[in-house]
Amino acid sequence: MATMVKNPLSNELKVATEIFGCQERGEKVWLGKLQASLNGEISKNTVSAALDTLFDWGIIKAEYGETEKGRAGRLLMISNESTPMIKELYEKYWKNR
């Protein structure tokens, strides 16, 4: 039986690393897509609360633009100042989950 290792990242940092991962793959990310990609890992309400905290901390920013489905949406991205820290966390804890 394989032992499951608990991820040491807080919910906020899980959300941030998921946003970073989408950016790394060249994908646009918005709330609905983020909630879908974290389904089973974090609840929708927790994702929304984490986004509020990440905005307050200045870790993420948003711009209005076109989503992959051609609709208008609020696109999420990691702020320039936070990119090195989030990249390190992504590589260490989130990339191979």
C-alpha positions as CSV (number, residue, x, y, z in Angstrom):
1,M,0.0,0.0,0.0
2,A,1.5,3.4,-1.0
3,T,1.7,6.1,1.6
4,M,0.2,9.4,0.6
5,V,2.4,12.4,1.4
6,K,0.5,15.4,2.6
7,N,1.2,18.6,0.6
8,P,2.8,21.2,2.9
9,L,1.4,24.2,0.9
10,S,-1.5,26.2,2.3
11,N,-4.7,26.5,0.3
12,E,-3.6,30.0,-0.9
13,L,-0.3,28.7,-2.1
14,K,-1.9,25.7,-3.8
15,V,-4.1,28.1,-5.8
16,A,-1.1,30.3,-6.6
17,T,1.0,27.4,-7.8
18,E,-1.9,26.1,-9.9
19,I,-2.1,29.6,-11.6
20,F,1.6,29.5,-12.1
21,G,1.4,26.0,-13.7
22,C,-1.2,27.2,-16.1
23,Q,1.0,30.2,-17.1
24,E,3.9,27.8,-17.6
25,R,1.9,25.7,-20.0
26,G,0.8,28.9,-21.8
27,E,-2.8,28.6,-20.7
28,K,-5.1,31.4,-19.7
29,V,-6.7,30.9,-16.3
30,W,-9.9,32.4,-14.8
31,L,-12.0,31.5,-11.8
32,G,-14.1,28.8,-13.3
33,K,-11.2,27.0,-14.9
34,L,-9.2,27.3,-11.7
35,Q,-12.0,25.8,-9.6
36,A,-12.4,23.0,-12.2
37,S,-8.7,22.2,-12.2
38,L,-8.6,22.1,-8.4
39,N,-11.8,20.1,-8.1
40,G,-11.2,17.3,-5.5
41,E,-8.2,19.1,-4.0
42,I,-9.8,22.3,-2.8
43,S,-13.5,23.3,-2.6
44,K,-14.9,26.2,-4.8
45,N,-15.5,28.4,-1.8
46,T,-12.0,27.9,-0.5
47,V,-10.5,28.8,-4.0
48,S,-12.5,32.0,-4.0
49,A,-11.4,32.9,-0.4
50,A,-7.8,32.0,-1.3
51,L,-7.9,34.4,-4.4
52,D,-9.1,37.2,-2.1
53,T,-6.1,36.6,0.2
54,L,-3.7,36.3,-2.7
55,F,-4.9,39.6,-4.2
56,D,-4.5,41.3,-0.7
57,W,-0.9,39.9,-0.4
58,G,-0.1,41.1,-4.0
59,I,0.9,37.6,-5.1
60,I,-1.6,37.6,-8.0
61,K,-3.1,40.2,-10.3
62,A,-5.9,40.1,-12.8
63,E,-6.7,41.6,-16.2
64,Y,-9.9,41.5,-18.2
65,G,-9.5,39.6,-21.5
66,E,-10.7,36.8,-23.6
67,T,-10.9,33.3,-22.2
68,E,-10.0,30.2,-24.2
69,K,-13.7,29.8,-24.9
70,G,-13.9,33.2,-26.5
71,R,-15.8,34.9,-23.7
72,A,-14.8,37.9,-21.7
73,G,-13.4,37.1,-18.3
74,R,-11.1,38.1,-15.5
75,L,-7.8,36.4,-16.3
76,L,-5.6,35.6,-13.3
77,M,-1.8,35.7,-13.2
78,I,1.1,35.7,-10.8
79,S,2.5,39.2,-10.2
80,N,6.1,39.9,-11.4
81,E,7.4,40.4,-7.9
82,S,6.0,37.0,-6.7
83,T,7.0,34.9,-9.7
84,P,10.4,33.6,-8.3
85,M,8.9,32.5,-5.0
86,I,5.8,30.8,-6.6
87,K,8.0,29.2,-9.2
88,E,10.2,27.6,-6.5
89,L,7.1,26.3,-4.7
90,Y,5.6,25.0,-7.9
91,E,8.8,23.1,-8.8
92,K,9.3,21.7,-5.3
93,Y,5.7,20.8,-4.3
94,W,3.1,21.1,-7.0
95,K,4.6,20.2,-10.4
96,N,4.5,16.4,-9.9
97,R,1.4,16.1,-7.8
